[in-house]
Amino acid sequence: MNEFNLDFQDTATAFADKSNAELLEKYRMFKMMNSPLLTSIGTAAAEFALALGLPVKGLIKDTLYKQFCGGETIEECQPTIEKLGRSHIGTILDYSVEGKSEEAVFDHTKAEIHRTITRARKDDLVPFAVFKMTGLVRSEVLEKVSGSKELLKRDADEWEKGKKRITELCEYAHSINQPVFIDGEDSWIQDAIDALAAEMMGKYNRESPIIYTTLQLYRHDRLKFLKQSHRQAREKNYIFAAKLVRGAYMEKERERAEELGYPSPIQPTKEATDRDFDAAVEYCLDNIETIAFVAGTHNDKSAEFMARKMEEKGIAHNHKHACFSQLYGMSDNLSYVLAKNNYNVSKYVPYGPVKDAVPYLIRRAQENSSVMGQMSRELDMIARELKRRNI
Ligand SMILES: Cc1cc2nc3c(=O)[nH]c(=O)nc-3n(C[C@H](O)[C@H](O)[C@H](O)COP(=O)(O)OP(=O)(O)OC[C@H]3O[C@@H](n4cnc5c(N)ncnc54)[C@H](O)[C@@H]3O)c2cc1C
């Protein structure tokens, strides 16, 4: 236990709402993911089987999907929303359809995100909504806009339609006073995302934080960008709001930079990422009246750092501008312990068709597979709780 009573090793609290049977099932899943060989065979087999139309949907839904997703529809997520809510943890409904390129799919995704914003409205158990811009406009168009490339007529039309979808969602969120996150994506499309997010914040964050952009601190330029963005918001009289994350696409970023021969946008070391992440947290806390932020992290040192700094700076645990967030099925030791200590905590609960969640599930499986033969962070926690319960 540390000096201000946060014990992230408290597995009894972390898994209090899991029965023995649920915990054992979770253990089996994380044990399987811990093996890099099984993970790579499993993910390849799942992709292959789905591509062939084999009936594996049920199998995926009962295993990996159940650990990391809330259900196929908003309604199916209801039991998860209530369960998390009983431990004072909010749900962020994350419609997990990625990598599409047809206009009809973008319209459908927009309608679904609209429903998540409506679902969140006036329900404390669903504090934020979220979307990815690549769910609403083709990433090649975002890339051209980011690179200030000339847009062909087709691209220009798609860009206009994409901006309209995004603007309408933000306008709707503002009209019902419902905060919404815009996720951070690949660096080569991020300039377009940043510019549009800043425009939306300028319009809709005048009275309170409604639009939250995302800063990926694995990029070496983001701490500076945070300060610049904050300065710009102050000059233009709106509240800067951001989700701070380390960043999910490091390998892809490094490989592309190497392949195309430009300097990698990624920090040289994990330590540099950690340093900038914590520095960004501290900067936001130092400006808590004019910045609203959410620390999206599973790193216990960063969570502890933020909680300790809040204590030192006399910021209330439940200050509405300072929140923590984790992914569903991950780092319950942080979510449940923070929530028990009256901090604002929420979890991304991905939902949607099983086959569309596969890329997300593969990322989670890879993240939980062991590189050096040691237990993953999650598996270690579950194993300790099973031992504590004498199972
Ligand atoms: C609520 C929530 C929302 C999220 N939203 C987004 C989003 O919008 N966009 C997005 O990209 N990600 C998002 N993520 C994922 C996030 O970026 C991280 O990939 C993930 O949370 C792991 O980082 P961590 O802070 O939990 O800590 P750790 O597990 O301690 O850190 C792992 C991370 O450190 C960085 N890292 C690892 N090795 C190195 C190295 N050698 N050099 C430099 N950096 C390194 C990488 O970013 C890696 O993911 C989100 C996560 C959460 C919990």
The ligand as an SDF file (V2000), in Angstrom:
LIG
                    3D

 53 58  0  0  0  0  0  0  0  0999 V2000
   -9.3300    4.1650  -22.6690 C   0  0  0  0  0  0  0  0  0  0  0  0
   -8.2680    3.9820  -23.7030 C   0  0  0  0  0  0  0  0  0  0  0  0
   -8.3880    4.6190  -24.9220 C   0  0  0  0  0  0  0  0  0  0  0  0
   -7.4110    4.4500  -25.9140 C   0  0  0  0  0  0  0  0  0  0  0  0
   -7.5110    5.1500  -27.0790 N   0  0  0  0  0  0  0  0  0  0  0  0
   -6.5040    5.0900  -27.9760 C   0  0  0  0  0  0  0  0  0  0  0  0
   -6.5160    5.8960  -29.1450 C   0  0  0  0  0  0  0  0  0  0  0  0
   -7.4420    6.6670  -29.3880 O   0  0  0  0  0  0  0  0  0  0  0  0
   -5.4610    5.7910  -30.0050 N   0  0  0  0  0  0  0  0  0  0  0  0
   -4.3950    4.9630  -29.7580 C   0  0  0  0  0  0  0  0  0  0  0  0
   -3.4270    4.9480  -30.5490 O   0  0  0  0  0  0  0  0  0  0  0  0
   -4.3660    4.1840  -28.6640 N   0  0  0  0  0  0  0  0  0  0  0  0
   -5.3890    4.2170  -27.7790 C   0  0  0  0  0  0  0  0  0  0  0  0
   -5.3240    3.4450  -26.6460 N   0  0  0  0  0  0  0  0  0  0  0  0
   -4.2610    2.4210  -26.4970 C   0  0  0  0  0  0  0  0  0  0  0  0
   -3.0200    3.0190  -25.8530 C   0  0  0  0  0  0  0  0  0  0  0  0
   -2.4640    3.9310  -26.7610 O   0  0  0  0  0  0  0  0  0  0  0  0
   -1.9450    1.9950  -25.4970 C   0  0  0  0  0  0  0  0  0  0  0  0
   -1.6060    1.2270  -26.6070 O   0  0  0  0  0  0  0  0  0  0  0  0
   -2.2560    1.0360  -24.4040 C   0  0  0  0  0  0  0  0  0  0  0  0
   -3.1120    1.5920  -23.4600 O   0  0  0  0  0  0  0  0  0  0  0  0
   -0.9710    0.5930  -23.7170 C   0  0  0  0  0  0  0  0  0  0  0  0
   -0.3040    1.6770  -23.0750 O   0  0  0  0  0  0  0  0  0  0  0  0
   -0.3760    1.9740  -21.5150 P   0  0  0  0  0  0  0  0  0  0  0  0
   -0.4400    3.4290  -21.2430 O   0  0  0  0  0  0  0  0  0  0  0  0
   -1.4980    1.1890  -20.9720 O   0  0  0  0  0  0  0  0  0  0  0  0
    1.0080    1.5550  -20.8610 O   0  0  0  0  0  0  0  0  0  0  0  0
    2.2070    0.4780  -21.1410 P   0  0  0  0  0  0  0  0  0  0  0  0
    1.5480   -0.8400  -21.3150 O   0  0  0  0  0  0  0  0  0  0  0  0
    3.1050    0.7050  -20.0230 O   0  0  0  0  0  0  0  0  0  0  0  0
    2.8420    1.0080  -22.4260 O   0  0  0  0  0  0  0  0  0  0  0  0
    2.8350    0.3480  -23.6560 C   0  0  0  0  0  0  0  0  0  0  0  0
    2.9220    1.4320  -24.6910 C   0  0  0  0  0  0  0  0  0  0  0  0
    4.1670    2.1490  -24.5700 O   0  0  0  0  0  0  0  0  0  0  0  0
    4.6400    2.5350  -25.8490 C   0  0  0  0  0  0  0  0  0  0  0  0
    5.9290    1.8430  -26.0760 N   0  0  0  0  0  0  0  0  0  0  0  0
    6.2060    0.5230  -25.8550 C   0  0  0  0  0  0  0  0  0  0  0  0
    7.4770    0.2290  -26.1950 N   0  0  0  0  0  0  0  0  0  0  0  0
    8.0350    1.3790  -26.6520 C   0  0  0  0  0  0  0  0  0  0  0  0
    9.3130    1.7110  -27.1640 C   0  0  0  0  0  0  0  0  0  0  0  0
   10.2700    0.7910  -27.2850 N   0  0  0  0  0  0  0  0  0  0  0  0
    9.5450    2.9930  -27.5400 N   0  0  0  0  0  0  0  0  0  0  0  0
    8.5780    3.9340  -27.4320 C   0  0  0  0  0  0  0  0  0  0  0  0
    7.3370    3.6820  -26.9480 N   0  0  0  0  0  0  0  0  0  0  0  0
    7.0570    2.4260  -26.5560 C   0  0  0  0  0  0  0  0  0  0  0  0
    3.5710    2.0740  -26.8520 C   0  0  0  0  0  0  0  0  0  0  0  0
    2.6980    3.1550  -27.0360 O   0  0  0  0  0  0  0  0  0  0  0  0
    2.8810    0.9290  -26.1250 C   0  0  0  0  0  0  0  0  0  0  0  0
    1.5290    0.7420  -26.5570 O   0  0  0  0  0  0  0  0  0  0  0  0
   -6.2990    3.5930  -25.6620 C   0  0  0  0  0  0  0  0  0  0  0  0
   -6.1860    2.9520  -24.4320 C   0  0  0  0  0  0  0  0  0  0  0  0
   -7.1370    3.1370  -23.4530 C   0  0  0  0  0  0  0  0  0  0  0  0
   -6.9720    2.4410  -22.1520 C   0  0  0  0  0  0  0  0  0  0  0  0
  1  2  1  0
  2  3  1  0
  2 52  2  0
  3  4  2  0
  4  5  1  0
  4 50  1  0
  5  6  2  0
  6  7  1  0
  6 13  1  0
  7  8  2  0
  7  9  1  0
  9 10  1  0
 10 11  2  0
 10 12  1  0
 12 13  2  0
 13 14  1  0
 14 15  1  0
 14 50  1  0
 15 16  1  0
 16 17  1  0
 16 18  1  0
 18 19  1  0
 18 20  1  0
 20 21  1  0
 20 22  1  0
 22 23  1  0
 23 24  1  0
 24 25  2  0
 24 26  1  0
 24 27  1  0
 27 28  1  0
 28 29  2  0
 28 30  1  0
 28 31  1  0
 31 32  1  0
 32 33  1  0
 33 34  1  0
 33 48  1  0
 34 35  1  0
 35 36  1  0
 35 46  1  0
 36 37  1  0
 36 45  1  0
 37 38  2  0
 38 39  1  0
 39 40  1  0
 39 45  2  0
 40 41  1  0
 40 42  2  0
 42 43  1  0
 43 44  2  0
 44 45  1  0
 46 47  1  0
 46 48  1  0
 48 49  1  0
 50 51  2  0
 51 52  1  0
 52 53  1  0
M  END
$$$$
